[in-house]
Amino acid sequence: MKIRYKIMLLFTLLVTAIISLLTGSVYYFAKLERVEVFEKRLRSRATYNSQLYSLMGDSAFIFLRRMDTANTVGTASRTIRVISADGTILYRFDMPGVPPITVSNDLLQETLAKGAVYFNPGSLEGVALHRTVGKRDFIVVVAGHDDDGLERVETLNKILVISLVLGVCLTAFISFLFARQLLRPITQIIREVKEISSYDLSQRVRSGTGQDEMSQLG
């Protein structure tokens, strides 16, 4: 393999590794940020439901039912449960087309112990909050699928992949031009040396006027 191609290959691999590290970091932190934002949305909805139930009692369920039925577009309210401390389901809502979640006894016990638990029921993401207000001791569970957030992350992933491919191609092209320009003095020396023969020794190699290694080689 010629030196120019070795330079191009090494330079391209180096830049590709750097770009891959940067794009991978951007994608990784974007995924973390999406999860954090969606968890805040779920917790905010669960807190709202718990406050409403604390103030209105069982009559709050009528209002929640109307609100959840009307708001079928919201991605943070796909499935909701209000469960008493002993495991009795007080309120239940499942958005049409979304498989219902099953709140296990282990999840209830963990929520009672920690106060708040984030979990992943299947393809959904959820939060369970424990609240005690007066004689009411209950757990609010909200789970959903972050359609908007996942779509944004997937779009970002496509943009990063396309940018990576274009960056690698551009780097390979520029590194080839760079290597050719860098090795041009050597190419010229090789051409001039080939023109020297035993029949014509008058041909001279132009060494140039610079002080770099290429001039010294000439």
Z-matrix of the N, CA and C atoms (Angstrom, degrees):
N
C 1 1.464
C 2 1.525 1 108.96
N 3 1.318 2 116.04 1 133.83
C 4 1.451 3 120.65 2 179.10
C 5 1.527 4 110.97 3 -68.25
N 6 1.341 5 113.84 4 155.76
C 7 1.463 6 119.59 5 -176.31
C 8 1.523 7 110.94 6 -61.88
N 9 1.327 8 117.01 7 -38.09
C 10 1.466 9 119.49 8 -177.98
C 11 1.524 10 111.37 9 -61.21
N 12 1.326 11 115.97 10 -36.74
C 13 1.462 12 119.39 11 179.25
C 14 1.528 13 111.24 12 -74.78
N 15 1.321 14 116.00 13 -32.28
C 16 1.459 15 119.08 14 175.31
C 17 1.531 16 110.73 15 -65.74
N 18 1.333 17 116.10 16 -43.23
C 19 1.466 18 120.19 17 177.53
C 20 1.522 19 110.40 18 -62.17
N 21 1.323 20 116.09 19 -45.13
C 22 1.467 21 120.11 20 179.20
C 23 1.522 22 111.00 21 -60.53
N 24 1.339 23 116.62 22 -44.65
C 25 1.454 24 120.76 23 -177.94
C 26 1.520 25 111.75 24 -65.28
N 27 1.318 26 116.60 25 -46.88
C 28 1.466 27 120.05 26 -178.98
C 29 1.522 28 111.43 27 -64.51
N 30 1.330 29 116.44 28 -43.12
C 31 1.466 30 119.99 29 180.00
C 32 1.526 31 110.86 30 -65.21
N 33 1.340 32 116.25 31 -40.67
C 34 1.466 33 120.12 32 179.53
C 35 1.521 34 111.08 33 -65.39
N 36 1.337 35 116.75 34 -42.57
C 37 1.463 36 120.10 35 178.73
C 38 1.524 37 111.39 36 -63.42
N 39 1.330 38 116.58 37 -40.48
C 40 1.458 39 120.08 38 179.42
C 41 1.521 40 111.82 39 -63.58
N 42 1.328 41 116.20 40 -48.57
C 43 1.466 42 120.07 41 -179.69
C 44 1.531 43 110.47 42 -66.40
N 45 1.335 44 117.07 43 -37.54
C 46 1.466 45 120.12 44 177.77
C 47 1.515 46 111.29 45 -61.40
N 48 1.346 47 116.54 46 -41.88
C 49 1.465 48 120.08 47 178.33
C 50 1.525 49 111.05 48 -62.87
N 51 1.315 50 116.93 49 -41.11
C 52 1.474 51 120.79 50 -179.76
C 53 1.528 52 110.42 51 -66.29
N 54 1.345 53 116.32 52 -47.52
C 55 1.466 54 119.85 53 -179.66
C 56 1.523 55 110.81 54 -63.75
N 57 1.333 56 116.74 55 -40.01
C 58 1.473 57 120.23 56 179.42
C 59 1.526 58 110.73 57 -62.79
N 60 1.318 59 116.60 58 -40.26
C 61 1.464 60 120.53 59 178.28
C 62 1.524 61 111.01 60 -63.53
N 63 1.325 62 116.07 61 -42.51
C 64 1.464 63 119.81 62 -179.38
C 65 1.522 64 111.40 63 -67.72
N 66 1.340 65 116.84 64 -47.34
C 67 1.460 66 119.51 65 -179.06
C 68 1.527 67 111.05 66 -66.28
N 69 1.330 68 116.73 67 -37.55
C 70 1.462 69 119.80 68 176.99
C 71 1.514 70 111.99 69 -63.43
N 72 1.334 71 116.67 70 -39.72
C 73 1.472 72 120.74 71 178.26
C 74 1.518 73 110.99 72 -65.62
N 75 1.329 74 116.45 73 -42.54
C 76 1.471 75 120.32 74 179.01
C 77 1.524 76 110.24 75 -61.39
N 78 1.327 77 117.02 76 -45.10
C 79 1.460 78 120.82 77 -179.42
C 80 1.525 79 111.40 78 -65.51
N 81 1.329 80 116.39 79 -41.63
C 82 1.466 81 120.77 80 -178.95
C 83 1.529 82 111.12 81 -62.99
N 84 1.322 83 117.10 82 -48.28
C 85 1.459 84 120.12 83 -178.73
C 86 1.524 85 111.66 84 -71.10
N 87 1.332 86 117.67 85 -28.16
C 88 1.466 87 120.07 86 174.96
C 89 1.524 88 110.72 87 -66.43
N 90 1.335 89 117.00 88 -38.65
C 91 1.464 90 120.71 89 176.80
C 92 1.529 91 110.58 90 -65.54
N 93 1.327 92 116.83 91 -43.13
C 94 1.463 93 119.82 92 178.20
C 95 1.525 94 110.99 93 -62.25
N 96 1.319 95 116.33 94 -41.31
C 97 1.464 96 120.15 95 -179.44
C 98 1.522 97 111.10 96 -65.67
N 99 1.343 98 117.09 97 -37.51
C 100 1.464 99 120.31 98 177.98
C 101 1.523 100 111.31 99 -62.75
N 102 1.344 101 115.79 100 -45.43
C 103 1.458 102 120.08 101 179.40
C 104 1.521 103 110.53 102 -61.69
N 105 1.324 104 116.95 103 -42.96
C 106 1.463 105 120.64 104 -178.76
C 107 1.523 106 111.24 105 -63.85
N 108 1.330 107 116.42 106 -44.44
C 109 1.468 108 120.22 107 -179.64
C 110 1.521 109 110.71 108 -64.63
N 111 1.335 110 117.18 109 -42.75
C 112 1.461 111 119.61 110 -178.47
C 113 1.525 112 111.38 111 -68.12
N 114 1.317 113 117.23 112 -37.07
C 115 1.463 114 120.14 113 176.51
C 116 1.529 115 110.86 114 -62.73
N 117 1.324 116 117.02 115 -37.31
C 118 1.463 117 120.07 116 176.77
C 119 1.528 118 110.73 117 -65.10
N 120 1.336 119 116.70 118 -38.89
C 121 1.463 120 120.12 119 178.34
C 122 1.525 121 110.91 120 -64.95
N 123 1.338 122 115.98 121 -43.78
C 124 1.459 123 119.87 122 178.84
C 125 1.526 124 110.71 123 -63.53
N 126 1.316 125 117.17 124 -44.05
C 127 1.457 126 120.81 125 -179.06
C 128 1.531 127 110.90 126 -65.24
N 129 1.346 128 115.53 127 -37.97
C 130 1.459 129 119.27 128 178.38
C 131 1.528 130 110.65 129 -63.55
N 132 1.339 131 116.87 130 -41.47
C 133 1.464 132 119.70 131 179.30
C 134 1.525 133 110.77 132 -67.80
N 135 1.324 134 117.13 133 -41.56
C 136 1.460 135 120.52 134 179.01
C 137 1.527 136 110.77 135 -64.14
N 138 1.319 137 117.03 136 -39.20
C 139 1.465 138 120.81 137 178.26
C 140 1.519 139 111.21 138 -65.12
N 141 1.341 140 116.03 139 -40.47
C 142 1.464 141 120.13 140 178.13
C 143 1.525 142 110.78 141 -62.43
N 144 1.326 143 117.65 142 -44.58
C 145 1.460 144 121.14 143 179.38
C 146 1.525 145 111.69 144 -63.26
N 147 1.336 146 115.95 145 -40.98
C 148 1.465 147 119.43 146 -179.24
C 149 1.523 148 111.14 147 -66.75
N 150 1.330 149 117.45 148 -39.94
C 151 1.469 150 120.21 149 177.99
C 152 1.514 151 111.13 150 -65.66
N 153 1.330 152 116.56 151 -40.90
C 154 1.455 153 119.96 152 179.79
C 155 1.524 154 110.91 153 -64.30
N 156 1.335 155 116.68 154 -42.59
C 157 1.465 156 120.21 155 178.77
C 158 1.525 157 111.43 156 -67.71
N 159 1.324 158 116.10 157 -35.52
C 160 1.463 159 119.38 158 178.66
C 161 1.518 160 111.72 159 -64.50
N 162 1.330 161 117.30 160 -35.66
C 163 1.459 162 121.34 161 -177.65
C 164 1.535 163 112.60 162 -83.15
N 165 1.326 164 116.93 163 -39.98
C 166 1.461 165 120.57 164 -170.73
C 167 1.526 166 113.85 165 -106.46
N 168 1.314 167 118.13 166 -13.67
C 169 1.451 168 119.58 167 -179.33
C 170 1.519 169 111.25 168 70.77
N 171 1.321 170 116.88 169 -146.87
C 172 1.464 171 121.29 170 -176.99
C 173 1.523 172 112.91 171 -64.11
N 174 1.329 173 116.84 172 -25.52
C 175 1.462 174 118.92 173 179.20
C 176 1.529 175 111.87 174 -66.62
N 177 1.323 176 117.42 175 -16.21
C 178 1.468 177 120.61 176 178.74
C 179 1.519 178 111.07 177 -68.46
N 180 1.331 179 117.39 178 -23.44
C 181 1.449 180 120.23 179 -176.46
C 182 1.523 181 112.10 180 -67.31
N 183 1.323 182 116.64 181 -32.00
C 184 1.465 183 119.85 182 177.61
C 185 1.524 184 110.07 183 -64.34
N 186 1.322 185 115.61 184 -44.95
C 187 1.458 186 120.20 185 178.74
C 188 1.527 187 111.02 186 -65.19
N 189 1.345 188 116.79 187 -42.31
C 190 1.460 189 120.52 188 179.15
C 191 1.521 190 111.44 189 -62.96
N 192 1.322 191 116.61 190 -39.92
C 193 1.453 192 120.50 191 -179.93
C 194 1.528 193 111.09 192 -61.64
N 195 1.320 194 115.65 193 -45.62
C 196 1.461 195 119.48 194 179.07
C 197 1.522 196 111.21 195 -63.42
N 198 1.318 197 116.80 196 -43.10
C 199 1.456 198 121.11 197 -178.15
C 200 1.531 199 110.99 198 -66.50
N 201 1.328 200 117.22 199 -44.13
C 202 1.467 201 120.37 200 -178.57
C 203 1.522 202 111.31 201 -68.47
N 204 1.338 203 117.30 202 -37.17
C 205 1.456 204 120.50 203 179.45
C 206 1.516 205 111.25 204 -67.34
N 207 1.339 206 116.78 205 -38.26
C 208 1.468 207 120.75 206 179.94
C 209 1.517 208 111.65 207 -74.39
N 210 1.326 209 117.40 208 -32.91
C 211 1.456 210 122.00 209 -176.00
C 212 1.523 211 110.30 210 -97.81
N 213 1.334 212 115.92 211 64.14
C 214 1.467 213 119.77 212 -179.55
C 215 1.517 214 112.29 213 -82.80
N 216 1.344 215 118.49 214 -3.12
C 217 1.459 216 121.42 215 -179.42
C 218 1.519 217 111.00 216 -88.96
N 219 1.315 218 117.90 217 -24.58
C 220 1.458 219 121.26 218 -174.93
C 221 1.512 220 111.84 219 -63.55
N 222 1.302 221 116.98 220 129.87
C 223 1.454 222 120.93 221 -177.52
C 224 1.521 223 112.56 222 -85.58
N 225 1.347 224 117.86 223 -10.80
C 226 1.466 225 120.45 224 -178.47
C 227 1.514 226 111.68 225 -95.96
N 228 1.315 227 119.13 226 5.16
C 229 1.462 228 120.55 227 -175.96
C 230 1.527 229 111.03 228 -134.66
N 231 1.323 230 116.69 229 44.04
C 232 1.456 231 119.98 230 -177.05
C 233 1.518 232 111.92 231 -70.30
N 234 1.310 233 116.62 232 -40.77
C 235 1.459 234 120.08 233 -179.95
C 236 1.526 235 108.76 234 -145.43
N 237 1.332 236 116.14 235 134.00
C 238 1.461 237 121.77 236 -173.13
C 239 1.525 238 109.08 237 -134.60
N 240 1.322 239 115.98 238 141.03
C 241 1.457 240 122.24 239 175.05
C 242 1.530 241 108.95 240 -135.56
N 243 1.316 242 114.90 241 140.26
C 244 1.468 243 121.68 242 166.55
C 245 1.517 244 105.58 243 -119.58
N 246 1.312 245 116.49 244 116.98
C 247 1.457 246 122.64 245 -171.23
C 248 1.520 247 109.77 246 -124.82
N 249 1.308 248 115.81 247 135.84
C 250 1.464 249 119.68 248 176.75
C 251 1.527 250 109.37 249 -72.17
N 252 1.330 251 115.50 250 165.66
C 253 1.461 252 120.42 251 -176.90
C 254 1.527 253 112.17 252 -62.09
N 255 1.339 254 116.79 253 -25.87
C 256 1.471 255 118.99 254 -179.52
C 257 1.526 256 112.76 255 -88.89
N 258 1.351 257 117.48 256 3.72
C 259 1.460 258 121.13 257 175.26
C 260 1.509 259 115.18 258 99.50
N 261 1.330 260 118.70 259 2.62
C 262 1.467 261 121.44 260 179.66
C 263 1.521 262 109.78 261 -78.91
N 264 1.344 263 116.94 262 128.47
C 265 1.461 264 121.05 263 179.18
C 266 1.523 265 109.30 264 -78.36
N 267 1.328 266 116.58 265 116.95
C 268 1.461 267 122.58 266 -179.75
C 269 1.522 268 112.07 267 -91.46
N 270 1.325 269 116.18 268 -34.07
C 271 1.468 270 120.42 269 -179.80
C 272 1.519 271 108.31 270 -145.93
N 273 1.329 272 115.48 271 140.93
C 274 1.462 273 120.45 272 -178.49
C 275 1.518 274 110.04 273 -144.58
N 276 1.322 275 115.79 274 132.64
C 277 1.467 276 120.92 275 175.17
C 278 1.526 277 109.01 276 -142.04
N 279 1.327 278 116.02 277 131.16
C 280 1.458 279 122.03 278 176.17
C 281 1.519 280 108.27 279 -129.31
N 282 1.311 281 116.04 280 123.27
C 283 1.456 282 119.74 281 178.58
C 284 1.526 283 109.38 282 -63.90
N 285 1.331 284 118.29 283 139.60
C 286 1.471 285 121.12 284 -179.61
C 287 1.527 286 111.44 285 -56.70
N 288 1.325 287 115.57 286 135.67
C 289 1.448 288 120.85 287 179.01
C 290 1.515 289 115.09 288 88.36
N 291 1.332 290 116.75 289 -4.43
C 292 1.469 291 120.73 290 -179.64
C 293 1.523 292 108.52 291 -107.66
N 294 1.325 293 118.58 292 126.69
C 295 1.466 294 119.41 293 179.69
C 296 1.516 295 111.07 294 -63.00
N 297 1.313 296 118.29 295 134.08
C 298 1.471 297 120.92 296 -179.05
C 299 1.518 298 111.25 297 -67.17
N 300 1.307 299 115.44 298 150.24
C 301 1.460 300 120.42 299 178.84
C 302 1.530 301 109.37 300 -95.01
N 303 1.300 302 114.45 301 155.72
C 304 1.463 303 120.97 302 176.03
C 305 1.521 304 108.77 303 -112.65
N 306 1.317 305 115.56 304 118.90
C 307 1.466 306 120.77 305 -179.98
C 308 1.525 307 107.62 306 -87.99
N 309 1.308 308 116.23 307 109.89
C 310 1.462 309 120.95 308 -176.66
C 311 1.520 310 111.15 309 -76.90
N 312 1.312 311 115.46 310 161.19
C 313 1.455 312 120.84 311 177.45
C 314 1.530 313 111.25 312 -65.50
N 315 1.336 314 116.54 313 -32.78
C 316 1.465 315 119.68 314 177.49
C 317 1.525 316 111.36 315 -63.52
N 318 1.340 317 116.18 316 -39.97
C 319 1.459 318 119.95 317 177.58
C 320 1.518 319 111.21 318 -64.83
N 321 1.341 320 116.65 319 -41.09
C 322 1.464 321 120.07 320 178.24
C 323 1.526 322 110.81 321 -62.28
N 324 1.313 323 117.20 322 -44.44
C 325 1.469 324 120.45 323 -178.70
C 326 1.527 325 110.84 324 -66.10
N 327 1.331 326 116.30 325 -39.49
C 328 1.470 327 119.51 326 178.57
C 329 1.523 328 111.27 327 -65.89
N 330 1.347 329 116.55 328 -38.63
C 331 1.461 330 120.39 329 178.55
C 332 1.521 331 110.92 330 -67.38
N 333 1.324 332 116.84 331 -40.40
C 334 1.463 333 119.89 332 177.42
C 335 1.524 334 111.35 333 -62.78
N 336 1.310 335 116.86 334 -33.27
C 337 1.460 336 120.84 335 -178.28
C 338 1.523 337 111.90 336 -80.18
N 339 1.344 338 117.85 337 -39.95
C 340 1.469 339 121.20 338 -173.87
C 341 1.522 340 113.60 339 -98.47
N 342 1.332 341 117.23 340 -23.49
C 343 1.461 342 120.16 341 -178.57
C 344 1.512 343 113.42 342 93.48
N 345 1.329 344 117.52 343 -34.25
C 346 1.465 345 121.83 344 179.10
C 347 1.516 346 108.41 345 -152.22
N 348 1.332 347 116.00 346 134.25
C 349 1.468 348 121.62 347 -178.70
C 350 1.519 349 108.69 348 -138.45
N 351 1.336 350 116.28 349 130.95
C 352 1.462 351 121.78 350 171.75
C 353 1.522 352 108.22 351 -98.69
N 354 1.321 353 116.33 352 136.78
C 355 1.462 354 120.00 353 -177.26
C 356 1.519 355 109.42 354 -147.00
N 357 1.341 356 115.62 355 169.59
C 358 1.462 357 121.71 356 -177.84
C 359 1.524 358 110.18 357 -127.51
N 360 1.334 359 116.60 358 92.95
C 361 1.469 360 119.60 359 176.71
C 362 1.524 361 111.10 360 -81.78
N 363 1.322 362 116.51 361 98.86
C 364 1.458 363 120.04 362 -178.16
C 365 1.514 364 111.33 363 68.11
N 366 1.323 365 116.52 364 -127.26
C 367 1.465 366 121.57 365 179.71
C 368 1.526 367 112.50 366 -87.48
N 369 1.326 368 117.01 367 -0.62
C 370 1.456 369 121.09 368 -178.79
C 371 1.524 370 110.83 369 -93.82
N 372 1.320 371 114.87 370 167.63
C 373 1.453 372 122.56 371 172.15
C 374 1.520 373 107.31 372 -123.02
N 375 1.319 374 117.14 373 138.93
C 376 1.452 375 119.31 374 -174.67
C 377 1.509 376 113.81 375 -143.76
N 378 1.338 377 114.49 376 166.31
C 379 1.457 378 122.32 377 176.28
C 380 1.521 379 108.30 378 -138.26
N 381 1.320 380 116.17 379 142.27
C 382 1.468 381 122.25 380 177.11
C 383 1.525 382 107.92 381 -123.75
N 384 1.340 383 116.16 382 126.74
C 385 1.455 384 121.91 383 -178.74
C 386 1.525 385 109.94 384 -118.29
N 387 1.320 386 116.21 385 137.16
C 388 1.459 387 121.47 386 177.01
C 389 1.521 388 108.94 387 -102.88
N 390 1.330 389 116.21 388 130.63
C 391 1.454 390 121.00 389 -179.70
C 392 1.529 391 109.07 390 -133.84
N 393 1.318 392 115.28 391 141.91
C 394 1.464 393 122.57 392 174.91
C 395 1.519 394 107.97 393 -128.67
N 396 1.346 395 116.29 394 113.64
C 397 1.458 396 122.28 395 -179.72
C 398 1.518 397 107.91 396 -129.80
N 399 1.313 398 115.55 397 108.93
C 400 1.460 399 119.38 398 -177.35
C 401 1.520 400 110.90 399 62.79
N 402 1.330 401 115.83 400 -122.32
C 403 1.466 402 120.55 401 178.05
C 404 1.524 403 112.48 402 -89.91
N 405 1.307 404 116.72 403 -3.21
C 406 1.460 405 120.29 404 -178.42
C 407 1.525 406 109.95 405 -90.23
N 408 1.306 407 115.37 406 120.13
C 409 1.466 408 122.58 407 176.84
C 410 1.526 409 106.62 408 -124.02
N 411 1.335 410 116.80 409 108.13
C 412 1.460 411 119.28 410 -170.51
C 413 1.531 412 110.59 411 -146.59
N 414 1.331 413 113.72 412 169.30
C 415 1.467 414 122.65 413 178.66
C 416 1.525 415 108.27 414 -127.83
N 417 1.313 416 116.16 415 132.81
C 418 1.459 417 122.14 416 176.56
C 419 1.525 418 108.21 417 -107.28
N 420 1.326 419 116.23 418 126.43
C 421 1.468 420 121.97 419 179.72
C 422 1.524 421 108.17 420 -117.74
N 423 1.331 422 115.78 421 125.70
C 424 1.469 423 121.49 422 176.57
C 425 1.521 424 107.90 423 -128.42
N 426 1.329 425 116.55 424 128.37
C 427 1.461 426 121.32 425 179.25
C 428 1.523 427 109.36 426 -136.39
N 429 1.298 428 115.97 427 150.96
C 430 1.460 429 119.91 428 -179.55
C 431 1.512 430 111.53 429 -163.96
N 432 1.316 431 114.12 430 176.31
C 433 1.466 432 121.82 431 178.66
C 434 1.517 433 107.45 432 -117.27
N 435 1.320 434 116.57 433 120.85
C 436 1.467 435 121.50 434 -174.70
C 437 1.528 436 110.05 435 -80.04
N 438 1.324 437 115.87 436 77.58
C 439 1.460 438 120.05 437 -178.17
C 440 1.528 439 111.75 438 -60.20
N 441 1.338 440 116.07 439 -48.65
C 442 1.461 441 119.82 440 -176.78
C 443 1.527 442 111.49 441 -64.80
N 444 1.329 443 116.41 442 -45.71
C 445 1.458 444 119.90 443 -178.14
C 446 1.516 445 112.43 444 -64.88
N 447 1.329 446 116.68 445 -43.98
C 448 1.464 447 120.15 446 179.17
C 449 1.522 448 111.54 447 -65.40
N 450 1.329 449 116.41 448 -35.83
C 451 1.459 450 119.45 449 177.78
C 452 1.527 451 111.16 450 -66.19
N 453 1.332 452 116.31 451 -40.14
C 454 1.474 453 119.65 452 177.49
C 455 1.520 454 111.13 453 -64.07
N 456 1.318 455 116.98 454 -42.96
C 457 1.467 456 120.28 455 179.87
C 458 1.525 457 110.41 456 -65.00
N 459 1.335 458 117.15 457 -40.11
C 460 1.463 459 120.26 458 179.19
C 461 1.528 460 110.74 459 -65.91
N 462 1.336 461 116.70 460 -39.56
C 463 1.467 462 119.99 461 176.48
C 464 1.523 463 110.79 462 -63.40
N 465 1.341 464 115.83 463 -42.29
C 466 1.463 465 119.76 464 176.93
C 467 1.520 466 110.96 465 -61.37
N 468 1.334 467 116.89 466 -40.00
C 469 1.461 468 120.61 467 179.39
C 470 1.532 469 110.93 468 -61.89
N 471 1.326 470 117.35 469 -42.86
C 472 1.457 471 120.31 470 178.68
C 473 1.524 472 111.06 471 -63.81
N 474 1.334 473 116.21 472 -41.56
C 475 1.471 474 120.04 473 179.25
C 476 1.524 475 110.71 474 -63.07
N 477 1.329 476 116.51 475 -41.65
C 478 1.461 477 120.25 476 -179.63
C 479 1.525 478 111.45 477 -66.76
N 480 1.334 479 116.92 478 -39.88
C 481 1.471 480 119.89 479 179.53
C 482 1.520 481 110.54 480 -65.10
N 483 1.345 482 116.50 481 -44.85
C 484 1.462 483 120.10 482 178.78
C 485 1.528 484 110.43 483 -62.92
N 486 1.335 485 116.12 484 -42.18
C 487 1.464 486 120.22 485 178.94
C 488 1.517 487 110.89 486 -63.21
N 489 1.337 488 116.75 487 -38.11
C 490 1.460 489 120.58 488 179.12
C 491 1.523 490 111.13 489 -64.64
N 492 1.335 491 116.70 490 -45.41
C 493 1.468 492 120.36 491 -179.62
C 494 1.526 493 110.60 492 -63.28
N 495 1.335 494 116.56 493 -46.14
C 496 1.465 495 120.23 494 179.26
C 497 1.525 496 110.90 495 -63.89
N 498 1.333 497 116.38 496 -39.03
C 499 1.458 498 120.23 497 179.32
C 500 1.518 499 112.12 498 -64.23
N 501 1.346 500 116.17 499 -40.33
C 502 1.467 501 119.84 500 178.89
C 503 1.530 502 110.49 501 -66.16
N 504 1.326 503 116.81 502 -44.21
C 505 1.467 504 120.04 503 179.53
C 506 1.521 505 111.21 504 -62.87
N 507 1.334 506 116.63 505 -43.88
C 508 1.458 507 120.48 506 178.96
C 509 1.521 508 110.90 507 -64.81
N 510 1.324 509 116.62 508 -39.36
C 511 1.461 510 120.38 509 178.90
C 512 1.521 511 111.25 510 -64.27
N 513 1.339 512 116.80 511 -42.12
C 514 1.465 513 120.58 512 178.95
C 515 1.521 514 111.28 513 -62.05
N 516 1.341 515 116.46 514 -41.60
C 517 1.464 516 120.10 515 -179.92
C 518 1.526 517 111.19 516 -66.88
N 519 1.332 518 116.80 517 -46.19
C 520 1.466 519 120.27 518 -178.96
C 521 1.521 520 111.26 519 -66.71
N 522 1.344 521 116.34 520 -39.64
C 523 1.468 522 119.05 521 179.56
C 524 1.524 523 111.13 522 -66.19
N 525 1.344 524 117.61 523 -33.03
C 526 1.463 525 120.02 524 176.45
C 527 1.523 526 110.77 525 -65.24
N 528 1.347 527 116.65 526 -44.85
C 529 1.464 528 120.11 527 177.08
C 530 1.527 529 110.96 528 -63.36
N 531 1.324 530 116.00 529 -40.39
C 532 1.456 531 120.63 530 179.50
C 533 1.526 532 111.15 531 -63.27
N 534 1.337 533 116.74 532 -45.27
C 535 1.465 534 120.24 533 -179.52
C 536 1.522 535 110.94 534 -65.88
N 537 1.327 536 116.58 535 -39.67
C 538 1.466 537 119.10 536 178.84
C 539 1.517 538 111.69 537 -64.37
N 540 1.336 539 116.29 538 -40.92
C 541 1.465 540 119.69 539 178.01
C 542 1.529 541 110.90 540 -67.99
N 543 1.307 542 116.31 541 -38.59
C 544 1.461 543 120.38 542 -179.23
C 545 1.519 544 112.06 543 -65.85
N 546 1.325 545 116.44 544 -37.70
C 547 1.460 546 121.00 545 -176.04
C 548 1.523 547 112.98 546 -95.57
N 549 1.312 548 117.54 547 5.83
C 550 1.461 549 119.66 548 -179.33
C 551 1.534 550 112.62 549 -58.69
N 552 1.345 551 121.34 550 -42.12
C 553 1.476 552 120.33 551 177.42
C 554 1.523 553 112.57 552 -59.20
N 555 1.345 554 117.25 553 -39.73
C 556 1.462 555 119.93 554 178.79
C 557 1.524 556 110.47 555 -66.54
N 558 1.326 557 116.51 556 -40.70
C 559 1.463 558 120.20 557 178.00
C 560 1.517 559 110.92 558 -61.21
N 561 1.328 560 115.25 559 -40.24
C 562 1.464 561 119.38 560 178.68
C 563 1.525 562 111.20 561 -65.73
N 564 1.349 563 117.18 562 -42.01
C 565 1.465 564 120.94 563 178.22
C 566 1.536 565 110.68 564 -61.10
N 567 1.331 566 116.90 565 -43.95
C 568 1.459 567 121.36 566 179.26
C 569 1.519 568 110.32 567 -60.54
N 570 1.338 569 116.55 568 -42.12
C 571 1.462 570 120.43 569 -179.10
C 572 1.524 571 110.75 570 -64.74
N 573 1.336 572 116.10 571 -42.15
C 574 1.458 573 119.41 572 -178.08
C 575 1.527 574 111.76 573 -71.30
N 576 1.347 575 116.43 574 -35.78
C 577 1.465 576 119.16 575 178.59
C 578 1.525 577 110.28 576 -66.01
N 579 1.309 578 117.88 577 -36.36
C 580 1.456 579 121.14 578 179.82
C 581 1.538 580 111.45 579 -65.01
N 582 1.341 581 116.13 580 -26.79
C 583 1.449 582 119.68 581 -179.27
C 584 1.530 583 112.34 582 -78.44
N 585 1.354 584 117.42 583 -14.91
C 586 1.462 585 121.11 584 178.21
C 587 1.523 586 109.11 585 -80.84
N 588 1.306 587 115.98 586 130.28
C 589 1.462 588 120.95 587 178.58
C 590 1.520 589 109.69 588 -138.30
N 591 1.322 590 116.02 589 170.31
C 592 1.470 591 120.31 590 179.49
C 593 1.519 592 111.92 591 -66.58
N 594 1.322 593 117.88 592 -16.25
C 595 1.453 594 121.40 593 179.38
C 596 1.525 595 111.94 594 -92.39
N 597 1.315 596 115.30 595 -17.00
C 598 1.470 597 118.89 596 179.85
C 599 1.520 598 108.76 597 -142.27
N 600 1.314 599 115.77 598 95.08
C 601 1.472 600 121.10 599 -179.89
C 602 1.526 601 112.20 600 -98.23
N 603 1.316 602 115.91 601 9.32
C 604 1.460 603 118.95 602 -179.93
C 605 1.525 604 112.51 603 -79.86
N 606 1.308 605 116.26 604 -16.51
C 607 1.479 606 120.02 605 -179.32
C 608 1.524 607 109.40 606 -67.71
N 609 1.294 608 115.84 607 132.34
C 610 1.456 609 121.23 608 -179.19
C 611 1.530 610 109.80 609 -118.81
N 612 1.333 611 114.29 610 149.40
C 613 1.469 612 120.66 611 176.83
C 614 1.524 613 108.58 612 -88.80
N 615 1.303 614 116.08 613 124.49
C 616 1.473 615 119.82 614 178.67
C 617 1.531 616 109.33 615 -76.20
N 618 1.313 617 114.13 616 119.11
C 619 1.467 618 119.36 617 -177.50
C 620 1.510 619 113.05 618 -88.33
N 621 1.319 620 117.35 619 -14.18
C 622 1.455 621 119.37 620 -179.69
C 623 1.519 622 111.39 621 81.00
N 624 1.304 623 115.95 622 175.82
C 625 1.472 624 121.53 623 -177.60
C 626 1.520 625 112.53 624 -110.64
N 627 1.335 626 117.26 625 2.09
C 628 1.460 627 119.78 626 -178.31
C 629 1.519 628 112.13 627 -78.15
N 630 1.329 629 114.49 628 175.15
C 631 1.456 630 120.81 629 -179.77
C 632 1.534 631 111.84 630 -113.09
N 633 1.324 632 117.72 631 11.10
C 634 1.456 633 120.55 632 -177.76
C 635 1.521 634 111.22 633 -84.19
N 636 1.324 635 115.85 634 179.01
C 637 1.462 636 120.81 635 -176.72
C 638 1.532 637 112.55 636 -64.80
N 639 1.315 638 117.41 637 -30.75
C 640 1.439 639 120.78 638 179.64
C 641 1.519 640 111.14 639 -65.33
N 642 1.317 641 117.87 640 -41.46
C 643 1.462 642 122.13 641 177.68
C 644 1.520 643 110.64 642 -66.47
N 645 1.327 644 116.09 643 -40.21
C 646 1.472 645 119.18 644 177.43
C 647 1.512 646 111.00 645 -63.77
N 648 1.324 647 117.67 646 -39.95
C 649 1.457 648 121.43 647 176.95
C 650 1.523 649 110.63 648 -62.16
N 651 1.358 650 117.39 649 -42.06
C 652 1.464 651 120.25 650 177.98
C 653 1.510 652 111.15 651 -62.40
